[in-house]
Amino acid sequence: MRYALLLCAAFTAALCFACVAAAPPPVTSGGRVGIRTATVPQCTATSFLANVSWLNNQFSPGPGMTPPTGSSFPTGNGVPNYAGDLTMAFNAASPAFQQQLCNLDAVYINGANANPQHPSCPNGNCFAGSWGWLQSVPTGTYGRIIALSADLWGTANYSGYESALMSSLVPPPITYTNAQSCWAAGSSNCTSLDGDMTMAVLAALAHEMGHIGWYAVIDPLSDPTNFCGGLFFSNSWVTPVHKPPPDDAGHPWRNLLTQNERNHLRQQPNKWLDKHRNPPHIDAIDNPPGGGPTPNQSIFGLINKPAPWASLFAAMAPDEDFIETYKFAVLTTAKSPVTSVAINVPGGGSANIAADYFAGGKAELARKVGCVPMTF
């Protein structure tokens, strides 16, 4: 996600269970045609970090472009320990996601718009400069690339990361708090996941990897509705579902779905096409009906059980549904999985998607998690 763009192109596609009570169905191929599967034989944190560098200059992925050459991480008082946090995120991931990370051709920490001495994240801007890029016809050896904005480190921890992401989509103060990994649903034997940046970095990597996955797994399908034999989208969205629309200049890029961007798409023909199978709808958040639920009540309805979404972001568009479900799968299969994190919605209530999922209260989300391949 760049501050305005989640980049994605057709030839050059960019971005833009421990304790599970109700196990999801097995992963199915879902028509995964023409996927280039890369495998790095020796996958370690060292081999992953060998492809990570610092990006000082502005760069926007596009068809046929050669990725830039990065540099070493900045150093000095107050500069985050990027390499250390990336190492901890890698070590926290499942072996399947570790392999995905090793399969990347390059990873950038994007400092082009950041102040590494004093990282900050006002109004969700910590996502400026983050993107995932898949080139189906690679430039040289480059086909899969991720960038994370250096300002991501301003979120402080996993709950801060998700809160900042929420504030980029809807007005604050909707917040995530108290992320934990518990031995069993309802257990008091829990470990906090908010002590450092480990899970925030893992979540950011997983989200951008999900954008690569969309173009590796679903974009080759003539109709995304057919993914996973129709099981993924059919109970969540009015079908058929659609691929992301081109931007105003005709580029097949995904703009970040802020409220302004959603309203912009509504004003153009054939660009805001997908609706939820059941309410609440995103339209009810952006343009609440008179006498109906408030925007925050609609938001709460999208994240409270038994809603089928991995997050509010997942409910914004079918591609984000796939991407955020993939991120959710990565986080809930980590070595210390996210099993509980409270989502506080003023005027709505407190929801806990992860805890509901592990307690068996998210049957449709579990089905969707089972559809998403962990490797591609």
Secondary structure, DSSP 8 states (H G I E B T S, - for coil): --SSEE---SSEEE---TT-SS-------TT--S------SS--HHHHHTTEEEE-S-----TT------B----STT---HHHHHHHHHHHS-HHHHHHHHT-SEEEEE-TT--TTS---GGGGGGTT-EEEEEEEEETTEEEEEEEEGGGGGG-SHHHHHHHHHHHHS-S--EEEEEEEESSTT-S-EEES-SSSHHHHHHHHHHHHHHHHIIIIITTSSSGGGGGGGTTTTTTB-SS-------TTS---EE---HHHHHHHHTSTTSS---BSSS--HHHHHS--TTS--HHHHHHHHHSTT---SSTGGGT-HHHHHHHHHHHHHHHTSSS---EEEEEETTTEEE-HHHHHHTT--HHHHHHHHHS-S--
